[in-house]
Amino acid sequence: MSEPVRIPYGAHPDQWGDLYLHGLGTAVVADGGWRGVVVVIHGGYWRDKYTAELGAPVARDLAAHGFAAWNLEYRRAGSDASDGTHAAGDGGWPATFLDVAAGIDCLAAVPGLGLLADDDAERLAQTIAAGRVVGLGHSAGGHLAVWAAGRHTLPAGAPGVPAAGEATPVALRGVVSQAGVLSLAAAEELNLSRGAARNLMGGASSDSPELARAFTLADPMRALPIGVPVHAVHSRADDAVPFALSADYVAAAQAAGDPAVLHHTTGDHFAVIDPAHEAYRLCRRLVGELLD
């Protein structure tokens, strides 16, 4: 199996993605092309100690099943210091969100970079032009994937949002959230992962009107309705991200008229990104359904 193609979308060392195209030419690829492009967004509570290495097994498996997989890295907030405080990091608000948006949108330009074989570049361009791009995000990556799918609902000038009157270069047609942190407000209130939401945003939502507004812009729950299908896959046995965050998001999304679905699964927090686990295989099947 060939290695992925690493493609930068910015100057920072963390602004890159790995493009996996291994599925091309296999029996599961229809009509000589890919079933679609899957943007894989890794988790780690937005902290810089966790990297896109978490998404590599998922991306490799997706490619082996006929998808083009874009394993996205992004600037992340600092990790906990030994004294219990938080380091600044190069990410956080708004850098992390700008990177996720730019990392998705850059897919439109990838076929023209000359990094792929001509046939691969043409097929990729056709797939993206047809709108066959979905998000698959785990934990904090689920939050970022659903946020990205709904950024067209945010006001012009917000981080990651095109200028007024301009369309999003690459829109996600759906998202599979794998144990996603789908409510930033709940993550802050519950103090998940020792203040990860405040670490991401640079403070508490109560610290200033500016931070309160930032929390609103960064919270998928506050963007509803987004008009995009979201499949929230979560286990009640998850002890890292409470099951209620997915259940509450889906209930709110459905009430707002969105086509969101909650999927109960088994296993721990990482079962949904383990290609050998049935919880992950459910996620892969849902990705396929979004692209059918």
C-alpha positions as CSV (number, residue, x, y, z in Angstrom):
1,M,0.0,0.0,0.0
2,S,1.5,3.4,-1.0
3,E,2.2,6.2,1.4
4,P,-0.1,9.2,1.7
5,V,0.7,12.5,0.1
6,R,1.4,15.2,2.6
7,I,0.1,18.6,1.5
8,P,0.6,21.9,3.4
9,Y,-2.2,24.4,3.4
10,G,-0.3,27.1,5.3
11,A,3.2,28.1,6.5
12,H,2.9,26.8,10.1
13,P,4.4,23.4,10.8
14,D,0.9,22.1,11.9
15,Q,-0.9,23.3,8.8
16,W,-1.0,20.2,6.6
17,G,-3.0,17.2,5.7
18,D,-2.2,13.6,4.6
19,L,-4.1,12.5,1.5
20,Y,-4.7,8.8,1.3
21,L,-5.8,7.5,-2.1
22,H,-4.9,3.8,-1.7
23,G,-8.4,2.6,-2.6
24,L,-8.1,3.7,-6.2
25,G,-8.4,0.7,-8.6
26,T,-9.7,-1.7,-6.0
27,A,-12.9,-3.6,-6.4
28,V,-14.7,-1.3,-4.0
29,V,-14.1,1.8,-6.0
30,A,-17.0,2.5,-8.4
31,D,-16.6,3.8,-11.9
32,G,-12.9,4.3,-11.7
33,G,-13.1,7.0,-9.0
34,W,-13.6,7.3,-5.3
35,R,-16.8,6.9,-3.3
36,G,-16.1,10.4,-2.0
37,V,-13.6,12.4,0.1
38,V,-13.6,12.0,3.9
39,V,-12.1,14.8,6.0
40,V,-10.7,13.0,9.1
41,I,-10.3,15.4,12.1
42,H,-8.6,13.9,15.1
43,G,-9.4,14.6,18.7
44,G,-7.4,15.1,21.9
45,Y,-9.5,17.9,23.6
46,W,-7.8,20.4,21.2
47,R,-4.5,20.1,23.0
48,D,-1.2,20.1,21.1
49,K,0.1,16.8,22.7
50,Y,-2.3,15.0,20.4
51,T,-1.7,14.9,16.7
52,A,-3.1,13.7,13.4
53,E,-1.4,10.4,14.1
54,L,-4.6,9.5,15.9
55,G,-6.5,9.8,12.6
56,A,-4.0,7.8,10.5
57,P,-5.4,4.3,11.1
58,V,-8.9,5.6,10.2
59,A,-7.7,7.3,7.1
60,R,-5.8,4.2,6.0
61,D,-8.9,2.0,6.5
62,L,-11.2,4.4,4.7
63,A,-8.8,4.5,1.7
64,A,-8.7,0.7,1.6
65,H,-12.5,0.8,1.4
66,G,-12.7,3.1,-1.6
67,F,-12.7,6.5,-0.1
68,A,-10.2,9.3,-0.5
69,A,-9.2,10.3,3.0
70,W,-7.8,13.7,4.0
71,N,-6.3,13.3,7.5
72,L,-6.1,16.9,8.7
73,E,-3.7,18.5,11.2
74,Y,-4.3,21.9,12.7
75,R,-2.8,24.2,15.3
76,R,-3.9,23.2,18.7
77,A,-4.1,24.8,22.2
78,G,-1.3,24.2,24.7
79,S,-1.2,21.1,26.9
80,D,-1.4,21.1,30.6
81,A,1.7,22.2,32.5
82,S,3.1,20.3,35.5
83,D,1.6,22.9,37.9
84,G,-1.9,22.4,36.5
85,T,-2.0,25.5,34.4
86,H,-2.4,25.7,30.7
87,A,0.3,26.6,28.2
88,A,-0.7,28.9,25.4
89,G,0.1,26.8,22.3
90,D,-0.1,28.1,18.8
91,G,-3.7,27.1,18.4
92,G,-6.9,27.8,20.3
93,W,-9.4,30.5,19.4
94,P,-9.5,31.5,16.6
95,A,-6.4,29.8,15.1
96,T,-7.7,26.2,15.4
97,F,-11.0,27.1,13.7
98,L,-9.2,29.1,10.9
99,D,-7.1,26.1,10.3
100,V,-9.9,23.6,10.1
101,A,-11.8,25.8,7.7
102,A,-8.7,26.4,5.6
103,G,-7.7,22.8,5.7
104,I,-11.0,21.7,4.3
105,D,-11.3,24.5,1.7
106,C,-7.8,23.8,0.4
107,L,-9.1,20.6,-1.0
108,A,-10.5,22.6,-3.9
109,A,-6.9,23.6,-4.9
110,V,-5.2,20.2,-4.3
111,P,-5.8,18.8,-7.8
112,G,-3.9,21.7,-9.4
113,L,-0.8,21.5,-7.2
114,G,0.9,18.9,-9.4
115,L,1.5,16.5,-6.5
116,L,-0.8,13.8,-7.8
117,A,-0.8,11.7,-10.9
118,D,-2.9,13.3,-13.6
119,D,-5.6,10.7,-13.4
120,D,-5.8,11.0,-9.6
121,A,-5.9,14.8,-9.8
122,E,-8.8,14.7,-12.3
123,R,-10.8,12.2,-10.3
124,L,-10.3,14.2,-7.1
125,A,-11.3,17.4,-8.8
126,Q,-14.5,15.7,-10.1
127,T,-15.3,14.3,-6.7
128,I,-14.9,17.6,-4.9
129,A,-16.8,19.5,-7.6
130,A,-19.7,17.1,-7.2
131,G,-19.9,17.9,-3.5
132,R,-18.9,14.5,-2.4
133,V,-17.0,15.5,0.7
134,V,-18.0,14.6,4.3
135,G,-16.5,15.0,7.7
136,L,-15.5,12.3,10.2
137,G,-14.4,13.7,13.6
138,H,-13.5,12.0,16.9
139,S,-14.0,13.7,20.2
140,A,-12.8,17.3,19.9
141,G,-12.5,16.5,16.2
142,G,-16.2,15.7,16.1
143,H,-16.8,19.2,17.5
144,L,-14.7,20.8,14.8
145,A,-16.2,18.7,12.0
146,V,-19.8,19.7,13.0
147,W,-18.7,23.3,13.5
148,A,-17.2,23.3,10.0
149,A,-20.3,21.8,8.5
150,G,-22.3,24.7,10.0
151,R,-20.0,27.6,9.4
152,H,-22.3,28.9,6.6
153,T,-24.8,29.8,9.3
154,L,-22.3,32.1,11.1
155,P,-22.1,35.8,10.6
156,A,-19.7,37.2,7.9
157,G,-16.3,38.0,9.4
158,A,-16.4,35.2,12.0
159,P,-13.3,32.9,11.9
160,G,-13.5,30.4,9.1
161,V,-16.4,32.1,7.4
162,P,-16.1,33.4,3.8
163,A,-16.6,37.1,3.1
164,A,-20.2,38.3,2.6
165,G,-21.6,37.0,-0.6
166,E,-19.0,34.3,-1.1
167,A,-19.7,30.6,-1.0
168,T,-17.8,28.2,1.2
169,P,-15.1,26.7,-1.2
170,V,-15.7,23.2,0.0
171,A,-18.9,22.5,1.9
172,L,-19.4,19.3,3.9
173,R,-22.5,17.4,2.8
174,G,-22.7,15.6,6.2
175,V,-20.7,14.6,9.3
176,V,-20.2,11.5,11.3
177,S,-19.3,12.5,14.8
178,Q,-17.4,9.9,16.8
179,A,-18.1,10.6,20.5
180,G,-18.0,14.3,19.7
181,V,-17.8,17.2,22.1
182,L,-20.9,18.7,20.5
183,S,-21.7,21.3,23.1
184,L,-18.9,23.7,24.0
185,A,-21.1,25.2,26.7
186,A,-21.6,21.8,28.4
187,A,-17.8,21.0,28.1
188,E,-17.1,24.2,29.9
189,E,-19.8,23.7,32.6
190,L,-18.7,20.1,33.2
191,N,-15.1,21.1,33.3
192,L,-14.3,18.3,30.9
193,S,-10.7,17.2,30.7
194,R,-9.6,19.7,33.3
195,G,-10.9,22.8,31.6
196,A,-10.3,21.9,28.0
197,A,-12.9,24.3,26.7
198,R,-11.5,27.2,28.5
199,N,-8.0,26.2,27.4
200,L,-9.2,26.1,23.8
201,M,-11.0,29.5,24.0
202,G,-8.4,31.4,26.1
203,G,-10.6,31.9,29.1
204,A,-14.0,31.3,30.5
205,S,-17.2,32.5,28.7
206,S,-17.9,34.7,31.7
207,D,-14.6,36.5,31.6
208,S,-15.7,39.1,29.0
209,P,-18.3,39.9,26.4
210,E,-15.7,39.1,23.7
211,L,-15.1,35.6,25.1
212,A,-18.9,35.1,25.5
213,R,-19.3,35.8,21.8
214,A,-16.4,33.6,20.9
215,F,-17.9,30.7,22.8
216,T,-21.2,31.2,20.9
217,L,-19.4,31.3,17.5
218,A,-17.4,28.1,18.3
219,D,-20.3,26.0,19.7
220,P,-22.1,23.7,17.2
221,M,-25.1,23.7,19.5
222,R,-25.5,27.5,19.0
223,A,-25.4,27.2,15.2
224,L,-28.5,25.1,14.8
225,P,-30.1,24.6,12.4
226,I,-27.3,23.9,9.9
227,G,-29.3,21.9,7.3
228,V,-26.6,19.2,7.1
229,P,-27.0,15.6,8.2
230,V,-25.1,14.7,11.4
231,H,-24.7,11.1,12.6
232,A,-23.7,11.2,16.3
233,V,-22.1,7.8,17.2
234,H,-21.5,7.4,21.0
235,S,-21.3,4.8,23.7
236,R,-22.8,5.2,27.1
237,A,-19.6,3.5,28.4
238,D,-17.5,6.5,27.2
239,D,-15.8,8.0,30.3
240,A,-14.0,10.8,28.4
241,V,-16.9,12.6,26.6
242,P,-20.3,12.1,28.2
243,F,-22.9,10.3,26.0
244,A,-25.3,13.2,26.9
245,L,-23.4,15.6,24.7
246,S,-24.3,13.7,21.6
247,A,-27.8,12.9,22.8
248,D,-28.5,16.6,23.6
249,Y,-27.1,17.8,20.3
250,V,-29.2,15.4,18.3
251,A,-32.4,16.3,20.2
252,A,-31.7,20.0,19.7
253,A,-30.9,19.5,16.0
254,Q,-34.0,17.5,15.4
255,A,-36.1,20.1,17.2
256,A,-34.6,22.7,14.9
257,G,-35.5,20.6,11.8
258,D,-32.1,19.2,11.1
259,P,-31.6,15.6,9.9
260,A,-29.5,14.4,12.9
261,V,-29.4,10.8,14.2
262,L,-28.1,9.4,17.4
263,H,-26.4,6.0,17.2
264,H,-25.9,4.0,20.4
265,T,-22.8,1.9,20.2
266,T,-20.5,-0.1,22.5
267,G,-16.9,0.2,23.7
268,D,-14.8,3.0,25.3
269,H,-14.0,6.4,24.0
270,F,-11.5,5.0,21.4
271,A,-13.6,2.2,20.0
272,V,-15.0,4.5,17.4
273,I,-11.6,5.0,15.9
274,D,-10.4,1.4,16.1
275,P,-10.8,-0.2,12.7
276,A,-11.1,-3.6,14.4
277,H,-14.1,-2.6,16.5
278,E,-17.8,-2.7,15.4
279,A,-18.3,0.8,16.6
280,Y,-15.8,2.1,14.0
281,R,-17.3,-0.1,11.3
282,L,-20.6,1.6,12.0
283,C,-19.0,5.0,11.5
284,R,-17.5,3.8,8.2
285,R,-20.9,2.5,7.0
286,L,-22.5,5.9,7.9
287,V,-19.9,7.7,5.9
288,G,-20.8,5.6,2.9
289,E,-24.5,6.3,3.4
290,L,-23.8,10.1,3.4
291,L,-22.0,9.8,0.1
292,D,-24.5,7.4,-1.6
